[in-house]
Amino acid sequence: MLVSVSAVVPRLDPGVPAGVAWEGEVAGLLARLAAVPDPRSPQGLRYRLSTLLGIVVCAMTGSGHDSLVSVGEWCQRASPEQLGRLGVPVDPFTGRRRVPSERTLRDALARVDPAALTRAGFAYLRPLIARATVTSRQAHAPDGVGEREQRRAQRAAQQAGPGRKRRQAYAVDGKYLRGARRPDGSRVMVLSAVRHGDGVSIAAREIAAKTNEIPEFAPLLNQIHDADLEDAVVSADAMHAQRIHANYLVNERGAHYLLTVKNNQPNLARQLQALPWKQVPVLHRQTGRGHGRQEQRLVQAVTVKDLLFPHARQVLRIQRRRRKLGAKRWSTETVYAITDLTAEQATIEELATWARGHWTVENTVHWVRDMTFGEDASQVRTRNTPAALASIRDLIRGALHLAGHANIASGRRAHTNPDQVLTLYQIE
C-alpha cells in the first residue's frame, strides 16, 4: 500500500411520472401530490388521494395537530371555502362539502406508498430550494452586480473544472419510530436520504421486519434522480461502510462516498489506525459550543492507494474532544472516515464539513421529528401509516424551513390559521 501525506432495484418507480416530479416551476402542493399513485379501488371513491394527503399535511403543519384524531378535528373545523380549496367535493343531495372522516384519512395513509409521497414532497420543495438559493446569492452579491455578471460568474465557476465544484451532499440514515409496532411485534424503521445544509428529505424507504438497513441502501438511492446524485457526496455511518455500497455509488451512479469506519470492519479499521498519523499535521480545526458543552474537532487527512476498500483515495482521522462548560477534563473520541475523492477533488475543509454535516443532519432531523412533532409518542401502526406520517413530517419541516422559520416549533405556531397554511402550500 502506497501512503502519502497531503493537506439493484429499478431506479425511480415507473408509476410516478418523472416529468411531474422534476419540473422547475413552483407548483401548488396538491398538484405535486397528484403524482402519488392511488392504490385504492376506483369504485365508490369520494375523495381524490391528493385531497386527503393535502388535508393531513395542512392540519399537521399547525401546532397541536400531531395525531390523526386532531387532523380529523381540524378538518371538521375548516370552512367550506377552505375545504373547497383542498378539493373536497360537494354532496349533490345536501349541497354541502363532504368532510372526510378520520377513518377515511387513516385508510388512505395505510395504503399510500411512503416513498412516492416523499418524492412528491421533494418535487414540491425543489423549486423553493432553488428560489431560496438564488435569493441568498443576490442578497450577498456586491453592489452593482447584475444578473449578467452573476451568470458570468456561474459559468466561470463551472469552467474551473470538477476539482473545485461545490457538490451537494446527502446523508443516509435510519430512524426507528418507537411508538409504532407491526402485528408481529417488530419495530418500524424508516431509512432516509436527507440533504446536507437545509435538511430536506429527498428519499425514504421503510425497512422490512426481517432485514436491516444494508440491503435497502441501493433501493433507497434508486429513488433519487440521476441528475441529482451524479457527482454528489453520500455520507453514511459505519453500518454502510460496505464494499457493495462503494461500488454502487461510484460505478453505477457516478457519485462519491464519505463513510465512517468502526470495528464492524475490523481488518479495515486496523489498517486505518496503522497509518502514519503521527507524521500528519492537523490541517483543520473546528470549535463550537452548545447544549452546555464545548467541543473541538481536529481533522487530519492521508492520501492512500491499494486500501482494503474499493475506490478509496483519502482517509480522515477526526478527534472529537468534548467537555462540559466550566469543567477541566476533556473526553476524546477518535473517528475514521474514508472517501473516493482525491485531495485535488475535495479539500480537507470540505471533507470535514461533510463529516460534521452528516452528524448535524442525523441529530437535527430526528430531534425535530421527535420533539416538535411527537413522532416517538405516536402509536399509529396500521400498515404504511407510520412511514407515511414520517414523510409528511419531513415535508412540513422542509416547507417551514424554506419559508424562513429557523425554529420549526415556532413556525408551526405561526400557522394555526388554515388560510395561512393553504397560502404556505400555494393551495388556491
N, C-alpha and C positions, 0 to 999 in steps of 0.2 A: 504494500500500500504506500503510495506517494502522499506525503503530507507537506503542505507549505503554509506558513503563517501569513495572513493577509488581514489589512484593515477591512350484469349483462342481459339487461332488460331493454325493450324498445324505448327510445327516448321520446318523451312528450306523448301523453295519452292522445291517440288519434281522435278520441271523442271531443276534444277541446280544440276548436279552430285556432291554429297558430296565428292567423292574421288578426283575429279578435284580441288575442292575449298580448300582442306585442305592438299595437298601434301607438303612435307617438302623441296623438292629441289627447287632451284631458276629456274623459267621458264620465258621465254620472255613474255612481256605484251600481245602480240597477242594470245599466247597460253591460257592465262587466260581469255582474252575477248571472246574467242571462247566458253566459258561456258555460256555466256549470251544468253538466249533463243531469237531467232529471230521471232518476231511476224508478219513479212511481208509475203505476199503471195509468194510462191516459183516461181510463173510464171513470167518470164521476169526479174528476178533479175540479175544484172550485178556485184554487189559488195557484198562480204561477210560482215555481220554486224560487225565482229571483225575488218575488214579493215577500215570501216567508223568510228567506235569508236576510233580506233588507230590513225587515221588522226586527229580527234578532240583533243585527248589527246596530241599528239606530237605538234600540232600547238599552242595550248594554253599554253604549257609549256614555250615557248619563250615569252619574254617581248613584249608587244604591240599587242598581239593577244587575245583580250578579247571578241570579238564578232564573230558571225558566218560568217559575211562578211569578216573579216580578216582571219578567218580559211580557207575560200574558196580561198582567195588570196594566202595564204601560200601553199595551195595545187597546185595552178596554177604555182607557182614559183619552186616547188620541181622538182628535176631532175628525168629522167626516172629510173635511178638506185635506187634512194630513194623511188620512188613510188613502184617499184618492191619489195623492202624490206618490204613495208607495205601491199603487197598482191594485189596491183591494177592490174587488168588483162590487157592483150594486145588485142587491137582491131584487129580481124582477117583480116579486109579489109585494114586497113592502116598500120598495124604492129607497131603502137604506143600505149603507155599506155593510157587507157581511164581515164581521170581526172574527178572524181566525181564533180558534180556541187554543189553549195551552197544549192540548193533546195533538192538535194538527201541527203545531210548531215542533213538538217533540218527535213526531213521526217523520217529518221532513229531515231533521238533523240526524236521526238514527239511520237514514238511508243515504244521505248525501256522501259523496266522495271527499274526504278531508283534503286530499292532495289537489283535486280540481278546485276546491274552494280556496286553498292557499294561492294557487296560480291566478285565479280571478282577482284575489285581493291584491297581489303584486301587480297585476296588469292595471288595476286602478291607481295604485300608488306610484307606479313607474313614471308617468309624466309629471307628477307632482315632485318627485325627486329631481328630475331634470330641471324643472322650473326653479326649485329651491337652489340648485347648484348654480344656475345662471344668475339668479338674483344675488347670491353670495359673491360671485365673481365681480358683478357690476358694482356691488357695494364697496369692494376692496380695490377696484381699479383706480389708477391715478386720475386726477382731474384732467379733462381734455381728451381722454382716451375714448374714442368712439367705437361703434360696432365693427367698422372695417379694421381698425387696429387690433381689436380683440380677436377677430377671425385670423388676422395675420399672425398674431402671437400663438394661437392654437395650431396653425399649420406649421409654424416653426418648431413647436414642441413635438409635433408628430414626426417631422423630418429629422429630429435629433436622434432618432433610432430607438429600437426597442430596449436598449440598455438602460435608459432613463425614463421610460414610460411609467406613468403613475398607474399602477394596477389596482383593480378592485379586489378586495379580499372578502372571503366568505368563511364563516365559522360553522363547522358541522358539530352538532352537539345534541344529545338526547336528554329528555326530562321525563321523569315519572309523574303521572297525575295521581297523587297519593290517595285522593278520596275515591277514585274510580276502581272498580273491580269487575272482571269478567265473570261469567257464570261459573267458570272452573276455579275461581278464586285468584287468578293471576292478576298482577297489576298492569295498568295501561301505561305504555311509554310511547312518546312521540319523538321521532328524530327530525331535526330541523336544520336547514341551511339558512343562516342569517348574515346579512351584510354587515361588515365592519363599518363603524362610523355612525350610521343612522339606526342600526339595529332592526332594519326591516326584514321580515321573513320572506324568502323567495321560494322555498320549497319545504314540504313537510310530509312525513310518512309514519304511519302507526306501525310499531313493531309487534309482530305476531307473538302469541303466547309462548311458543316453544322455540324461539330463536332469540337473537340478540342484535346489537347494532351493526356488527361487522358485515353480514351478508346483505344488509339493507343500504349500505353506503352508496354503491353504484346506482341502484334503483332510485334512491333519493336524488342524486345529482343528475340522473337522466331526465328529471322533470325540468331542469334548467336549460333554457335555450342555448344552442351552441355559441351564438354571438356574445352571450353574457359570460360564459365560462371560459372561452378561449383567452389564453394569456392571463387569466385571473389567478389568484393565490387562494388555495383552500387550506385552512388551518383546522387541526383536529387534535384531540387528546391522545394519550398513549394507546388506548384501545384500537385506534385506527392506524397505528404505525405498522401497517401490513404491506407486504410486497405487492400483493394483488391490487391494493388501492393506489400505490405509487404508479404502477404500470398503467392502470386505468386512467388516471389523471393525465399523465404525460403522453402516453401513446395513443389513447382513444379520444381524449377531449382537448388536447393541446393546452392543458392548464398546468399549474405549478402547485407544489405542496409545501407546507410547513407543519411538520408532525412532531409532537412531543414523544420522547423515548424514555421509558422507565423499565423496571425489571421484568415486565411481562415479555420483553425481548432480551433475555439475559446475555446472549452472545453479542448482540449489537450494543447493548448498554455497556458491557465491559470494554468493547472496542472504543466507544466514545470516551469513556472515563480514562482510557490509557493514552489518549492523545496528549501531546506535549503542552498542556495548558500553562505550566509554569513559565514557558517561554513566550506566552501570548499576552500582550498588554490588554488592559481593559480599555476598549475603544469607545464605549458608550455607557453613560450613567443616566439613570432615571431616579428621581426622588419625588416623594409626594406624602401628603397627609390626608387622613380620612378615617372615619369610624373609630376615633380615639387612638390612632396609632400612626407611627411614622414608618415609611418604607423606603428602602434603597434597592435598586436593581443594577447590578454590574454585569455587563454583557461582553463576552469575548466571542470571536469568530475564527474558525480554521477552515481553510480550503482543503478538500480531500479528494482522493481518487481511489477507485477499487475498494470502496467501503462495502460492508456486507448489507447493502441496501440498494435497490435499483435507482439509478439516475442521481444519487446523492452527490452534491458538489460542495456544500458548506455545512458545517456543524456549529451550532451555538451552544455556549455554556452560559446560563443565566443564574446568577446568585441572587436570591431574594433575601434581604435582611429586613426584619421587622422588629419593632419594639413599641410598647405602649408609651404614650406621651408621658414624659416625666420619669420613665424608668431608665436604668443604665444598661441592662442586659439585652443583647440582641439575639433573636432566633434566626438561624440561617437555613435556607433550603436551596439546594442546587438542582437545576433542571437542565436537561439536554434536549435539543431540537435539531432536526435535520431538514434540509431543503434541497431541491434540484436546481435552484437559482445560483448562478455563479456570482462571484464578487463584482463582476462587471455588470451583471443584470440587476443586482439588488445590493444596496449599501447596508452596513450593519445597523444604521439608524432605521432603515425601512424594515429590516427583519425584526428588530427589537419592537418596533411599533406594531407590527402584525402579531408578534407573540403576545404582547400586552393586550392588543385588541381582542384576541380570542378570549382571554380571561375576562375582559370587561363585558363582552357580549354575553358570555355564559352567565355572569352574575347579574348584569343589568336586566336582561330579557327575562330570565327566570324569576328574579326578585319582583319585577313589576307584575308578572302574571300571578304570583303567589300573594303578594302583599296588597296590590291595588285592585285586583280582580277576584281575589279569594279563590284561586284555582284549586289549591290543595284541599280547601274545605268543601268543594263541590263533590257531591256524591252521585251525580248522574252516571249511569252505567250502560244504558241501552245501546248496543251495537256501536255505531260510529259517532254517537253523540259526544263523548268526551273529547275525541280528537277534533271533531268539527268545531266545538266551542273553543278549543285551544287555537285553532286557525282564526276564528273570529276575534279572539282577544288580541292576537298578533296584528290583525288588520286594524283594529281600533287603536292600538298603541302606536302603530306607524302613522295613521292618519292624524292623530293628535300631535305627535312629534313634529310632523311636517307642517302642521298648522301653527307651529311656534310655541307649543306647550312643552317646556323642558321638564316639568313635573306632571306626570300623567294623571295623578290623582286630582291635582288642581284643574287640569284640562277637562276631566270628567265632571267636576263640579260646575264648570263653566258651561256645560251643555245639558242642563236638566230640562230646558225648554225644547219640546220636539221640533219646533220650527228652526231653532238653531242647529239641531242635529241634521235635519234634512238639508239645510243650506250647506253645512260642512261637507256632506257627501254629494252635493250638486244634484239633489233629487228635486226636480221642478214639478 
